[in-house]
Amino acid sequence: MNLHTLLEARAADRRPVRVAMIGAGKFGSMYLSQARRTPGIQILALADLAPDRARASLARVGWEAGRYDAKSLDDAATHGTTFITDDAMAAIAHPAIDVVIDATGHPAAGVSHVLACCKHGKHIVMVNVEADALAGPLLAQRAREAGVVYSLAYGDQPALICEQVDWARAAGFEVIAAGKGTKYLPAYHASTPKTVWGHYGFSDEMVAKGDFNAQMFNSFLDGTKSGLEMAAVANATGLTPAPQGLSFPPCGVDDLPRVLRPKSVGGMLDHAGQVEVISSLERDGRPVFRDLRWGVYVTFAAGHDYVRKCFHEYGIVTDPTGEYAAMYKPSHLIGLELGISVASVALRKEPTGVATGWRGDCVATAKRALKSGEMLDGEGGYTVWGKLMSARDSAAKKAVPIGLAHRVKLKRDIPEGQTVSWDDIEYDTSSEAVRIRREMEKSFGA
């Protein structure tokens, strides 16, 4: 609990943690709003394919113009300002950079940025869960071999779930389930960028005034983001998906211990040690009482009569048997909390979540009947959504990860609901992201 103290010490020594952030979208903007007020942190470089968008983001979140007018990275390092650039690789390579944040959301770019960080000895915080779900186990291994820290991003739900799992295990509890809440109905799997705003209840005026991306928001709704995030959690914690993937049971916070326990004792879980996402809507569309739409949870077992007695004595909400209990965090602050990861990797050399094996995958699944010759449009698009699957099943099906199901052509018809396989698509074998993914499948598939 001393990250702030360590940051203050770096500020006092005039040795700030120097950060290169790649991507100035919503998540990146949220972190920028906090970084300017955090002692011991300097955003040395802000890289974005549209530098004017980066400048607009800085202005929108309260940065004074004189703080980001550096003429070069060397100039920024000398004067304590920020250099805006469209060259992310040059920023990664600069010797003054300590930590790189990938906030692009682009899986292939994320893979490239991690490999560059390994080459140049930079710690990396991966907001880019798309890249982590694509090849996180191998990327984390490469980082370890390079002597740098690879970390999930605090503030995003996967890292917060990892924290809760670690808390439960460090306290001596068996973790039964962990995951997050979301707004879910089965019909959402077919949602497209054209229909998404109606499901959210956003007016045209709201959309026009906000920095909203239809395809990104659709990914949250159609189940893809949940699949990506739970794959990352499974790979980082050792928890595993159910055989059918995510069930999205309706569940409020008071019912977590009753619902998120194994079927064998009256719950809905396939097995103990499962990742699962709960819905804030009943299947008929009614709101769940005391829902956890924006939060995260962990359920755990007492394991002994004495512990069950303690649960009762201290008012812990349990299932009817008293064996299963839960802890939850009702919300997450997304990029506003990202500084925890930056400080942790830079000052403690500790990740806030990192893949330790390949246990879960998020695979491309047809939203509708698709025809040979059609182009897939990836996460949040019109053609496929990302379904959580065990790594074992993914390998057996030769499944295409959702992160690579973009701008690739189908070689055959695919019925609605079917997993897209490598045999179904034309893909570029020379692509770095494809090569790393196939290497991960070979290295970790067994």
C-alpha positions, 0 to 999 in steps of 0.5 A, a space after each residue: 500500500 505504498 505506491 503513492 509514497 514511492 511515486 512521491 520519492 521519485 518526484 522528490 528525486 526528480 526521476 519521474 517514471 517516464 511513460 510512452 502511451 500508444 493510443 489517445 482514445 477513450 481509455 487513454 484519455 481517462 488515464 491522461 486526465 489522472 497522469 497530469 495530477 500524479 506525482 512521479 509520472 511523466 508522459 514523455 510520449 503520446 503516440 497516435 496515428 492521428 496526432 491532432 486527435 491526441 492533442 484534442 484529447 489532452 486539451 479535453 482532459 485538462 492539460 495546459 497547451 505548454 505541457 505537450 509542445 515538445 519538439 522531439 523526444 529528447 526535448 521532452 525528456 530535457 524539459 519534462 514535457 510531452 512529445 506527440 508523435 505518430 511513430 509508436 516504435 520510435 517512442 518505444 525505442 527511446 532510451 528514456 522510456 520506462 513503461 509503455 502503455 498499449 491502449 490501441 485495442 488493435 490486436 496485431 499492433 499490440 503484438 508488435 508493440 510487445 515484441 518491440 518492448 522486449 527488444 528495447 527493454 521496456 515494461 508494458 501495460 496492456 490495455 489491449 485485451 484483444 492482443 492479450 487474448 490473442 497471444 498473451 501466454 506467449 507474449 508474457 513468456 517473451 517479456 519474462 525472457 527479456 527481463 521486462 514486466 508484461 501486465 494487464 491494465 488495472 482499472 479494466 475488469 480483468 486485472 481487477 478480477 485477478 486482484 480479487 482472485 489473488 486476495 481470496 487465495 492469499 487469504 486461504 480460500 478456494 476460489 469457486 468462480 470469478 468474473 464480472 457483470 454486464 448487460 446481456 440478452 441472448 439476442 445481443 449476439 446478433 447486434 451490429 454497429 447499426 443496431 447497437 445504440 438502440 440497445 444502449 438507449 443512446 440517442 443520436 444526439 448523445 452519440 454525436 456529442 460523445 467520443 463513442 466508437 460503434 464497433 467497440 461498443 457493439 463488442 461490449 454488447 454482443 458478448 465479444 468483450 466478455 469473451 476476450 476478458 474472461 479468456 484473459 482472466 482464465 489465462 492469468 488465474 488458472 480458472 477455466 471456462 465451462 464447456 459451453 462458454 459463458 452462460 451469462 446467468 442473471 444475478 444480483 450481488 446478494 445472490 452471488 454465493 447461491 448462483 455462482 456455486 457448482 450445479 452439484 450443490 444447487 448452483 449453475 457452475 459446471 465446475 469449481 474454479 470457473 470464469 463466468 459473466 453475470 447479466 444485469 437483465 433477467 431473460 425477459 428484459 427486466 432489470 436484476 435487483 442490485 445488479 453488478 453490471 459495472 463490477 467484478 466478483 469472486 465466490 469462494 468456499 469456507 472449507 470448514 465448520 469454523 470458517 462457516 461459523 465466522 461467516 455467520 458471525 460477521 454478517 457475510 452473505 452466503 448460500 443457504 448452506 453457509 459454505 459459499 460466500 462472495 466479495 465484489 467490487 460494484 464498479 470499475 474506473 477504467 483508465 482513471 485507475 490505470 496508474 496503479 499498473 504503471 506504478 506497480 510495474 515500474 516501481 515494484 516490477 510486479 504485474 497487475 495480472 499476467 498470463 501464466 498459461 493458455 486455458 481460455 480463448 475467444 473465437 470467431 463465431 458466425 452472427 448469421 449465415 455467412 457465404 463463401 467469399 465474404 470478408 469478416 469484419 472482426 470484433 464488434 462488426 456485422 459478421 462474427 462475435 467472439 465466444 469464450 471457449 476452453 483452449 483445449 476445445 479451441 485447439 481441437 476445432 482449429 478455431 480462428 481467434 476473434 482478434 484475427 477475424 478481420 479483413 479475411 475472406 471466407 473460403 466456404 459457407 459458414 452457418 449461423 453460430 458455427 466456429 470459424 476455423 483456420 481452414 475456413 479462411 484465407 489468411 496471410 501466413 507472413 503476418 507477424 500476429 498470425 505467426 505469433 498466434 500459431 506459435 502460441 498454439 503450438 507451444 501452449 496447446 498441449 
